[in-house]
């Protein structure tokens, strides 16, 4: 019984010390979304145009012994349109969890999943995403730069489009983070 209590105390102290060394950050990103899917409006089919994507994010990186875990909240915005129609705004608020591999030389690769809320053409729906990327953290300043790929999918038809309408996006993005 004493060995069990001792093992629990050591484990909790290790987790507590890593929680105190968590790195909080704020970031921004700019990229390009290759939008896919089809929109049906008034019986006519149209494809989504590609467009620029902007993001603002905040989160923290919790260093663990073999894998750093990152929790992030991110706001994405893009002005996209169905070909031949006026531009509409896509907004998404996503929460994601990523695993960061800290032992690769020079860069930190990561992979993650996220759930959230998307809004397109004044209608809201659930959204999900997966993402992967690499980051480089400068040694002399608390700044990190990175490149990321993400797949974003809205789960329902949005806006004034018919039920057959679907929206998804492959996004390539450059990111900049400031670590506190």
C-alpha positions in Angstrom: 0.0 0.0 0.0 2.9 2.4 0.8 4.5 1.7 -2.6 1.2 2.6 -4.3 0.8 5.9 -2.4 4.4 6.7 -3.1 4.0 6.1 -6.8 0.8 8.2 -6.9 2.6 11.1 -5.1 5.6 11.0 -7.5 3.3 10.9 -10.5 1.2 13.8 -9.3 4.3 15.9 -8.5 5.6 15.3 -12.0 2.3 16.3 -13.6 2.0 19.3 -11.3 5.5 20.6 -12.2 4.8 20.2 -16.0 1.5 22.1 -15.6 3.4 25.0 -14.0 5.7 25.2 -17.0 3.0 25.3 -19.6 3.6 27.8 -22.4 0.6 30.1 -23.1 0.6 31.7 -26.6 -1.4 33.9 -28.9 -1.1 33.5 -32.7 -2.2 34.6 -36.1 -2.3 32.9 -39.4 -2.7 33.6 -43.1 -3.3 31.1 -45.8 -5.3 29.9 -48.7 -8.4 27.6 -48.7 -9.0 25.2 -51.6 -12.8 24.9 -51.0 -14.6 21.9 -52.2 -18.1 20.5 -52.4 -21.0 21.7 -54.3 -23.8 24.2 -53.7 -27.3 23.8 -55.1 -29.4 27.0 -55.2 -32.7 27.2 -57.1 -32.0 23.9 -58.7 -28.6 25.0 -60.1 -25.3 23.4 -59.1 -22.3 25.6 -58.4 -18.8 25.1 -57.1 -17.2 27.1 -54.3 -14.4 29.5 -55.3 -11.0 29.3 -53.5 -10.1 32.2 -51.2 -7.8 33.5 -48.6 -8.2 32.4 -44.9 -7.3 34.3 -41.8 -7.0 33.1 -38.2 -6.5 34.2 -34.7 -5.7 31.7 -31.9 -4.8 31.3 -28.3 -3.8 28.3 -26.3 -1.2 26.5 -24.2 1.4 23.8 -24.7 1.7 21.3 -21.8 5.1 19.6 -21.9 4.8 15.9 -20.9 7.7 13.4 -20.9 7.3 12.0 -24.4 4.8 14.2 -26.1 3.7 17.8 -25.7 0.0 18.4 -25.6 -1.4 21.6 -27.0 -4.9 22.9 -26.4 -6.0 25.7 -28.7 -9.0 27.9 -29.5 -8.9 29.4 -33.0 -11.1 31.7 -35.0 -11.0 31.3 -38.8 -12.5 33.7 -41.4 -12.7 33.5 -45.2 -14.7 35.3 -47.8 -15.8 32.7 -50.3 -18.5 32.4 -52.9 -20.2 30.0 -55.1 -19.1 30.7 -58.7 -21.4 33.2 -60.4 -22.8 34.5 -57.1 -21.8 37.2 -54.6 -19.2 36.6 -51.9 -20.3 35.2 -48.5 -18.4 35.1 -45.3 -17.3 31.8 -43.6 -16.5 32.0 -39.9 -15.5 29.1 -37.7 -14.6 28.9 -34.0 -12.7 25.7 -33.4 -11.3 24.1 -30.3 -8.5 21.6 -31.0 -6.1 19.3 -29.2 -2.7 18.5 -30.8 0.2 16.2 -30.0 3.6 17.9 -30.5 6.7 15.8 -30.9 9.5 17.8 -29.3 12.4 15.6 -30.1 12.8 16.3 -33.9 15.8 18.5 -34.6 15.0 22.2 -35.5 11.2 21.9 -35.9 8.3 20.5 -33.8 5.9 18.5 -35.9 2.3 18.1 -34.7 -1.0 16.5 -35.5 -4.4 17.3 -34.1 -8.2 17.1 -34.2 -10.7 19.8 -33.6 -14.5 20.4 -33.1 -16.3 23.6 -33.3 -18.9 25.8 -34.9 -19.1 27.1 -38.4 -21.2 29.9 -39.9 -21.7 30.4 -43.6 -24.3 32.7 -45.3 -26.0 33.5 -41.9 -26.6 29.9 -40.9 -24.7 28.0 -38.2 -23.6 24.4 -38.1 -21.2 22.1 -36.3 -17.7 21.7 -37.9 -14.8 19.4 -37.4 -11.2 19.5 -38.6 -7.9 17.7 -38.6 -4.6 19.4 -38.9 -0.9 18.7 -39.2 2.1 21.0 -39.4 5.6 22.0 -38.3 6.8 24.8 -36.1 10.1 26.4 -35.4 10.6 28.2 -32.1 13.3 30.8 -32.0 15.8 30.4 -29.1 16.5 34.1 -28.5 12.9 35.5 -28.7 9.6 34.0 -27.5 8.3 33.6 -31.1 7.4 30.5 -33.2 6.7 30.3 -36.9 5.1 27.4 -38.7 3.3 26.0 -41.7 0.1 24.0 -41.4 -2.3 21.9 -43.4 -5.9 21.4 -42.2 -9.0 19.9 -43.5 -12.2 21.7 -42.4 -15.7 20.3 -42.9 -19.1 21.8 -42.1 -21.5 19.0 -41.1 -24.7 20.5 -42.5 -26.0 22.5 -45.4 -25.5 26.2 -44.7 -27.3 29.3 -45.9 -29.9 29.4 -48.6 -28.6 26.3 -50.4 -30.5 23.0 -50.8 -29.9 19.9 -48.7 -27.6 18.4 -51.3 -25.1 21.3 -50.7 -21.8 20.4 -49.0 -18.8 22.5 -48.0 -15.3 21.4 -47.1 -11.9 23.1 -47.4 -8.3 22.1 -47.6 -6.3 24.9 -46.0 -2.6 25.7 -46.3 -1.6 28.3 -43.7 1.5 30.1 -42.4 1.3 30.9 -38.7 3.1 33.2 -36.2 2.9 32.7 -32.4 4.0 34.7 -29.5 4.8 32.6 -26.3 4.1 34.2 -22.9 
